[in-house]
Amino acid sequence: MRNTELKFIEIIKNSLRDSSYLGDDCAYLKDFNLCVSADSLVEGVHFDFKFISPYLLGRKALKVNISDILASGALPKYATVCLCGKLNQNFISEFYTGLDSCAKEYNVKIVGGDLTFGDKITISICIFADTKGVNISSRKNAKEGYILALSGNFGASAVGLKMLFKNPEIQNEFTQAHIEPDLKFDCARNIAKKAKDPYAMMDSSDGLINALEWISRESNVGFELNSSLIPKIEGTKMQDVLFGGEDYSLVCALSENDYQNINDKTLVPVGRAIKEKKISVDGRDISTFEREEFLHFD
């Protein structure tokens, strides 16, 4: 797990009078039937214009924020968009056209934002989501014996990014997975509407194992999983399946009853939550694997 980011989060928690809302990718404001999520993309860290156009960047920037909301169980409704950088009319036009096409696809309204100058393009989006009539997830909700289930392919985006570094013009299912991630909207809504017990759900923006480590840390459980069951595109190496990020697939820990009742064909069981606070793949402790993953700070 990302040690520097964890240290920063602990400093933030210790600096606030009330940090009880922190800990998940979205803040659940129960009194208002509202979930709120904010995320940023920085040029040179999260995207490169050699690989993505302003139009597609607009789509992806909104998608990655919608993904966090879907993984909370909420329904995205409104968003504000802040842009910083050496902006020009062509970039603004293409970016917002892409943004609007994604907003239309997911029925999200852009309701405000900000523009300012800076050295690199930085995109900060805040999304507001409706929680009425659904069960909201939390990293703290996994329990021993819960089924670990996944929806979407894992590792494809990481493979696609490596291909783009070698040839920015290449187009295939791997590069498509990186540039235009496929959000599991229907599956996330199905889980949120049908789950009766507390459950944990995250997206795999920073990788499958990273998501499991967060849930393990917050829920005080471990996970055992079978690598052969993890959904992936043929030809994806296990290193990318386990540690590759930006797939925006779903990682869920559900009670057995909820898993059976949800009955979603895209939701694949790959393991279980266990009492011992460790993560193992095919019986091998994850600490023994060589890791190659995206780190925000380290």
Backbone torsions as a table, in degrees:
resi	resn	phi	psi	omega
1	MET	NA	159.9	-171.5
2	ARG	-78.0	101.8	-172.8
3	ASN	-63.3	-43.4	-177.9
4	THR	-64.6	-44.3	179.1
5	GLU	-63.0	-41.2	178.1
6	LEU	-60.2	-42.2	178.9
7	LYS	-63.5	-41.8	178.5
8	PHE	-62.8	-42.3	179.9
9	ILE	-63.1	-40.8	178.1
10	GLU	-64.0	-39.9	177.5
11	ILE	-62.4	-43.1	179.0
12	ILE	-61.7	-47.0	179.6
13	LYS	-58.9	-42.0	-178.6
14	ASN	-73.1	-17.4	-178.5
15	SER	-89.4	-16.8	-176.5
16	LEU	-95.5	145.8	175.5
17	ARG	-66.8	-35.8	179.9
18	ASP	-136.3	109.1	179.1
19	SER	-109.5	18.4	-173.9
20	SER	-67.2	-19.9	179.9
21	TYR	-86.6	-8.6	-178.0
22	LEU	-85.0	157.6	176.0
23	GLY	129.0	-23.5	176.9
24	ASP	-118.1	168.0	178.3
25	ASP	-69.2	-22.1	177.7
26	CYS	-125.1	143.8	174.3
27	ALA	-91.2	125.0	-179.6
28	TYR	-95.7	110.6	179.1
29	LEU	-101.0	85.5	-170.7
30	LYS	-58.8	-37.9	-177.9
31	ASP	-60.5	-24.7	-176.1
32	PHE	-111.1	7.0	-174.9
33	ASN	51.4	48.6	-169.0
34	LEU	-138.5	138.1	167.1
35	CYS	-116.2	140.0	-179.8
36	VAL	-127.6	135.2	177.9
37	SER	-138.2	141.3	176.9
38	ALA	-131.4	141.3	-179.1
39	ASP	-150.2	155.8	-179.2
40	SER	-130.5	148.1	172.9
41	LEU	-123.7	131.7	-175.7
42	VAL	-120.2	130.8	177.7
43	GLU	-58.1	133.4	-179.3
44	GLY	87.9	-15.8	176.2
45	VAL	-109.6	-49.5	-176.9
46	HIS	-108.6	-16.7	180.0
47	PHE	-156.0	159.7	-179.8
48	ASP	-139.7	129.0	-176.8
49	PHE	-69.4	-6.2	171.2
50	LYS	-70.0	-24.0	-173.7
51	PHE	-109.6	-18.5	-171.7
52	ILE	-143.6	139.3	178.6
53	SER	-84.0	161.1	175.6
54	PRO	-56.3	-37.2	179.0
55	TYR	-61.1	-51.4	-179.0
56	LEU	-69.3	-30.0	175.3
57	LEU	-64.3	-40.1	176.6
58	GLY	-59.9	-42.5	178.4
59	ARG	-65.0	-47.4	-176.3
60	LYS	-67.0	-39.2	-178.8
61	ALA	-57.9	-41.3	179.0
62	LEU	-75.2	-38.3	-179.3
63	LYS	-59.3	-43.3	-175.4
64	VAL	-67.8	-27.0	175.6
65	ASN	-78.5	-39.9	175.1
66	ILE	-59.7	-36.9	-178.8
67	SER	-57.5	-43.5	178.1
68	ASP	-61.8	-41.4	179.7
69	ILE	-63.8	-45.8	179.6
70	LEU	-60.0	-39.6	-179.9
71	ALA	-69.3	-17.9	175.0
72	SER	-80.7	-19.2	-175.8
73	GLY	100.7	-6.0	-176.7
74	ALA	-87.8	171.6	-179.1
75	LEU	-110.4	114.9	-178.1
76	PRO	-64.1	137.1	-176.4
77	LYS	-129.0	-46.4	-174.2
78	TYR	-135.0	153.3	178.8
79	ALA	-146.5	146.1	168.0
80	THR	-111.4	147.4	-174.7
81	VAL	-130.0	122.8	177.0
82	CYS	-112.9	129.4	-179.9
83	LEU	-118.5	133.6	175.2
84	CYS	-129.9	143.3	177.1
85	GLY	146.6	-172.2	175.8
86	LYS	-84.4	81.2	-171.2
87	LEU	-84.8	150.1	172.9
88	ASN	-141.4	170.5	-173.9
89	GLN	-62.2	-41.2	-178.8
90	ASN	-63.5	-44.5	179.3
91	PHE	-62.0	-47.7	-178.7
92	ILE	-58.0	-45.6	-178.2
93	SER	-62.8	-49.3	-178.0
94	GLU	-67.4	-43.8	-178.7
95	PHE	-60.5	-48.3	-177.0
96	TYR	-73.0	-26.2	173.7
97	THR	-66.4	-43.8	175.8
98	GLY	-64.3	-43.9	178.4
99	LEU	-57.8	-45.4	-177.8
100	ASP	-66.5	-35.7	179.4
101	SER	-64.7	-37.9	177.3
102	CYS	-71.3	-40.9	178.8
103	ALA	-59.3	-41.3	178.2
104	LYS	-64.4	-41.7	-178.7
105	GLU	-59.9	-37.2	-176.1
106	TYR	-108.3	11.3	176.5
107	ASN	57.6	44.5	176.8
108	VAL	-107.3	138.1	178.5
109	LYS	-103.4	131.6	174.0
110	ILE	-84.2	120.2	-169.7
111	VAL	-118.1	6.5	178.0
112	GLY	161.5	-170.8	179.1
113	GLY	156.0	-154.3	-176.1
114	ASP	-158.4	151.6	175.3
115	LEU	-126.7	135.0	177.8
116	THR	-152.7	161.4	-178.1
117	PHE	-85.0	147.9	175.7
118	GLY	-166.2	173.3	-176.9
119	ASP	-73.8	-36.0	-178.9
120	LYS	-127.9	152.1	176.5
121	ILE	-66.2	124.3	175.7
122	THR	-129.0	130.5	-177.6
123	ILE	-116.7	122.7	177.3
124	SER	-123.3	121.8	-177.2
125	ILE	-121.9	136.1	174.4
126	CYS	-118.5	128.1	-177.7
127	ILE	-115.8	140.1	177.4
128	PHE	-114.6	133.9	-170.9
129	ALA	-135.9	149.7	-178.3
130	ASP	-86.4	134.4	-179.5
131	THR	-114.8	5.8	-176.7
132	LYS	-65.2	133.4	173.0
133	GLY	77.1	12.5	-179.7
134	VAL	-131.7	164.8	177.0
135	ASN	-98.6	116.8	-176.3
136	ILE	-85.4	137.2	-177.4
137	SER	-83.6	166.5	171.5
138	SER	-154.5	147.2	175.5
139	ARG	-60.7	-19.4	-176.7
140	LYS	-83.5	-3.9	-166.8
141	ASN	-95.4	-3.7	-179.2
142	ALA	-71.7	144.4	-179.7
143	LYS	-133.0	155.0	177.3
144	GLU	-53.5	133.7	-180.0
145	GLY	92.1	-12.6	177.8
146	TYR	-61.7	147.8	175.7
147	ILE	-80.4	132.9	172.4
148	LEU	-92.2	118.0	-176.1
149	ALA	-129.5	145.5	-176.3
150	LEU	-125.9	147.4	174.8
151	SER	-132.0	123.4	-178.0
152	GLY	105.8	162.4	179.7
153	ASN	-81.4	150.3	-178.2
154	PHE	-119.4	136.5	176.5
155	GLY	93.8	-14.6	-174.3
156	ALA	-65.1	-41.2	-177.9
157	SER	-64.3	-41.1	179.1
158	ALA	-62.7	-41.1	176.9
159	VAL	-63.6	-43.2	179.9
160	GLY	-61.2	-40.8	179.6
161	LEU	-64.1	-42.0	177.5
162	LYS	-61.5	-39.2	177.7
163	MET	-64.9	-39.9	-179.6
164	LEU	-67.1	-33.8	176.0
165	PHE	-62.7	-34.9	179.4
166	LYS	-80.0	-35.5	-178.3
167	ASN	-150.8	97.3	-176.4
168	PRO	-61.0	-15.0	-176.8
169	GLU	-91.8	-9.5	-173.6
170	ILE	-66.5	141.5	178.2
171	GLN	-134.8	117.7	175.8
172	ASN	-157.0	-172.5	-175.1
173	GLU	-67.0	-25.7	178.4
174	PHE	-74.8	-47.8	179.2
175	THR	-67.5	-32.9	175.5
176	GLN	-62.1	-40.6	179.2
177	ALA	-62.5	-32.2	-179.9
178	HIS	-78.3	-43.5	-173.6
179	ILE	-83.6	-37.7	-178.1
180	GLU	-126.8	75.0	-177.6
181	PRO	-58.9	144.6	-178.1
182	ASP	-95.7	101.5	-178.3
183	LEU	-75.4	141.9	-178.4
184	LYS	-92.6	64.6	-174.6
185	PHE	-60.1	-53.7	-175.0
186	ASP	-63.8	-40.6	-179.7
187	CYS	-65.0	-44.9	179.9
188	ALA	-61.3	-42.4	179.4
189	ARG	-67.8	-37.3	177.9
190	ASN	-60.8	-46.3	179.4
191	ILE	-62.4	-48.7	-176.5
192	ALA	-61.6	-34.7	-178.5
193	LYS	-80.9	-31.8	-172.2
194	LYS	-101.7	-20.9	-178.3
195	ALA	-67.8	128.8	178.8
196	LYS	-100.7	-31.6	-179.5
197	ASP	-92.1	161.2	172.5
198	PRO	-58.9	143.5	-179.3
199	TYR	-145.4	159.2	176.9
200	ALA	-112.1	134.3	177.8
201	MET	-148.4	134.7	175.3
202	MET	-137.1	164.0	167.6
203	ASP	-92.9	168.5	-176.1
204	SER	-100.2	41.0	-178.4
205	SER	-59.6	-33.4	178.5
206	ASP	-110.9	15.3	176.2
207	GLY	108.3	155.0	-178.7
208	LEU	-61.2	-51.6	-177.0
209	ILE	-65.4	-37.9	177.2
210	ASN	-58.7	-43.6	178.4
211	ALA	-62.7	-43.4	179.5
212	LEU	-65.1	-35.7	178.2
213	GLU	-66.2	-39.0	176.5
214	TRP	-63.3	-46.8	-179.7
215	ILE	-64.6	-42.1	178.1
216	SER	-59.3	-45.0	-179.2
217	ARG	-61.9	-45.1	-174.7
218	GLU	-81.4	-28.6	-176.1
219	SER	-100.2	-9.0	-178.5
220	ASN	58.8	43.6	173.1
221	VAL	-131.5	171.1	172.3
222	GLY	-118.0	-177.2	180.0
223	PHE	-140.2	140.8	169.2
224	GLU	-115.9	129.8	179.1
225	LEU	-138.5	155.0	-179.1
226	ASN	-103.4	114.6	-173.7
227	SER	-62.8	-30.0	-176.8
228	SER	-68.7	-17.0	-178.1
229	LEU	-93.2	-12.3	-176.3
230	ILE	-68.7	124.8	-179.1
231	PRO	-67.6	132.6	-177.6
232	LYS	-159.4	160.9	174.0
233	ILE	-79.0	137.2	-179.3
234	GLU	-54.7	133.1	-179.9
235	GLY	100.3	-6.8	178.7
236	THR	-77.5	127.6	179.3
237	LYS	-72.8	148.6	-176.7
238	MET	-62.0	-31.5	176.8
239	GLN	-56.8	-43.4	179.5
240	ASP	-74.6	-36.3	177.8
241	VAL	-59.3	-43.9	-175.1
242	LEU	-81.3	-38.8	-169.5
243	PHE	-117.2	-12.7	-179.1
244	GLY	-69.5	138.7	-178.6
245	GLY	-104.3	-175.6	175.8
246	GLU	63.8	29.8	170.9
247	ASP	-86.6	-30.7	-178.1
248	TYR	57.9	34.1	171.7
249	SER	-86.3	171.0	-175.9
250	LEU	-99.8	138.4	176.4
251	VAL	-120.9	115.0	-171.0
252	CYS	-127.2	140.2	169.8
253	ALA	-118.2	111.2	-171.5
254	LEU	-125.3	149.1	171.6
255	SER	-63.1	155.2	-178.1
256	GLU	-62.1	-39.3	178.6
257	ASN	-61.6	-44.8	179.5
258	ASP	-64.6	-41.2	179.8
259	TYR	-59.6	-43.5	-179.9
260	GLN	-66.6	-40.9	-177.5
261	ASN	-72.2	-33.9	179.8
262	ILE	-65.8	-42.7	171.5
263	ASN	48.9	52.3	178.8
264	ASP	-102.0	121.2	-175.4
265	LYS	-65.9	-21.2	179.2
266	THR	-82.9	-7.8	-176.7
267	LEU	-95.4	108.6	-171.2
268	VAL	-103.3	121.5	176.9
269	PRO	-75.1	128.5	-177.4
270	VAL	-125.8	-4.0	-179.0
271	GLY	174.2	-162.8	-178.0
272	ARG	-141.9	157.7	170.4
273	ALA	-81.3	139.3	-177.6
274	ILE	-124.2	164.3	-177.3
275	LYS	-68.1	-44.0	-178.0
276	GLU	-69.0	131.7	-173.2
277	LYS	-82.3	71.6	176.2
278	LYS	-146.2	161.1	178.0
279	ILE	-118.3	127.2	179.6
280	SER	-130.1	144.9	177.9
281	VAL	-119.7	118.6	-177.2
282	ASP	54.7	37.2	178.3
283	GLY	83.0	-2.0	-178.0
284	ARG	-103.9	126.5	-179.4
285	ASP	-61.2	134.8	-175.1
286	ILE	-63.9	-22.0	-179.8
287	SER	-66.3	-17.4	-179.6
288	THR	-89.5	-4.5	-179.5
289	PHE	-84.5	145.0	170.9
290	GLU	-76.9	127.5	-173.7
291	ARG	-104.6	138.8	172.8
292	GLU	-139.0	100.2	-173.1
293	GLU	-143.4	163.7	177.5
294	PHE	-77.1	130.7	176.7
295	LEU	-121.3	132.3	-178.3
296	HIS	-69.8	-31.6	-174.5
297	PHE	-127.6	-40.9	-172.1
298	ASP	-67.1	NA	NA
